[in-house]
């Protein structure tokens, strides 16, 4: 795979991670009943639930960084590195992916070790809202990534990402 395809695959995986919590809820959490919890699954269930929720928030922040187009570190990957028009992508959601308040909450609750150790489970609603309103952005980003994959080297990742976007869209 060439370098562009590796970058596209990396971004696709990050988009996919945005949906981690939704997939966890749809594929696994809804199948765990009270009897399972009484048999000792409660700690594992809570741990995996928290992990997928936090991964989704971190991936959202990474996509926000990618689309903002500024590097905080010299090796940060940004949209311009792939010839991606972040302005066109952001226009699908009113010019901004996440609000400054959402970014601060993700930073304090998931990305950095602060006294706010984690985002509350109640933030699932906010996570669902972010994902739901961002589906046009994800579709546009995936389409631009596909256009950059001239040799079809990243087809596997692009197809998986498109499938996840469609799946989450149909369940919202």
N, C-alpha and C positions, 0 to 999 in steps of 0.2 A: 504494500500500500504506500502511496506517496504521502508526503507531509500534509497536503491539503485534506486528503481522505482521513488521515489520523485526527486532524483538527475537527473535521466534520463529525466523526464518530464520537469524539470527546464531548462536543456540544450536544449531540443527540442524547448521549447518556445523561448529561446534566438535565436536559429537558425531561427525560424519562424519570429522573429522580424527583422532579417536581410533583410527579403523580404517585410517589411511593405510598403515602398515607392513604390515598384514595384506593389504590390497589389492595393494600393491606385490609382496609375496611370491607371492600367488596369480595375479595377472594378468601379471606381467612377469618377476620374478626366476627363476622355475622354468623359463622358456623360454630362458634364457641358458645356453649350453653351453660346455664347455671351449674349443671352436674359436673361439667369439665372444670369449672372454676373451683368447685368444692374438692375436686380430686387433685388439686395442687397446681393447676395451670395459671392461676391468677398472677403470680409474680412474673412468669415468662410472658404472658399476654400483655401485661402492662409495660414491660420492658421493650418488647418488640413494637408495641403501639407507639410508645414515646420515641423510639429510634426512627421509625418511619416518618412520624410527624416532624421531628427535628431535621431529618434528611431532606424532606420536602421544603422546609423553610430555608435551609442552607442552599439548596439548589436554586430556589427562587432568587436568593440574594446573588448567587453566582451569575445567573442569567441577567439580572439587573446590572451587575458590574460589566458584563460582556457588552450589553447594549448601551451603557453610558459612554463608552468610548474613551475613557481615561484609564491610564495604568497607575496603580499604586506601587507596583513592582515592575521592573523592566521585562520580566518574562510573562506578565499577564497577557492572556489571550483576549482580544477585543474584536468586535464585529468587523472593523476596518481591515484586520489581518486577513480576512477571507473575502474581502470585497462585498461585505454585507451592508446594505443600506439600513442602518439602525433607525434613521428618521422615518422611513416608510413603515418599518415594523412597529415602531412606537406609535405611529399615527393611528394604527388599528385599535389602540386603547386610549386614545386621547392625549398622546404625547408622553406618557409616563407609565412605566410598568408597575411599580409599587410606589406608594406615597412615602414621604420622608418619615412619617410616624411609623408606618409599617417597617421600613428599613431599620429605624432605631430600635423598634421592638425585637426584630429578628437579630440585630447585632447584640443587644443586651440579653435576650432570652435564649439564643441558640448558638451564636457564633463566638461570643466572648464569655469568659468566666467572670461574671459579675455577681452582685448580691441577688439579682433576679436570675436564679439558676437555670430556669427553663421557662419556656412559654407555657402558660396554663393550658390545660386540656380544653378549656372553653375557647381557646384560640382556634380550635378546629373549624369553627364557624368562619373566622377570618381567613383561614387557609382555604376553605372551600370557596369563599367569596373571591379571593385572589385568583384561584385556579379558574373558576367559572368566567370571570370577566376577562381573563387573559387568554382564553382559547383562540380568539382571532389572532392574537400576537404569536402564539405557538404555531398556528397553521402557517402564518406568513413567514416566520423564521424558518420553519421546516422547508417551505417551498424555496426560499432563497438558498438554503443549504443544499437542497437537491440540485438547484441550478448551477451551483459551484462544483458539483461532483460530476465533472465531464466524463470521466472514465468509468463511472458507476462503481468505484471501489468502496464507497461507503453505503451502497444500496441496502445492505442488511440492516444497518443502524437506522437509516432514514425510513425504511419500511416499518421497522419496529416502533419508531417514534410516531409515525403517522397512525399506526394501529392504536397506540396508546391515546393519542389525541382524540381519535374518533371514539374510542371506548369511553373515555371520560366525558366527552361531549354528549354521548347518548345517555349517560347515566345522570347528567346534571339536569 
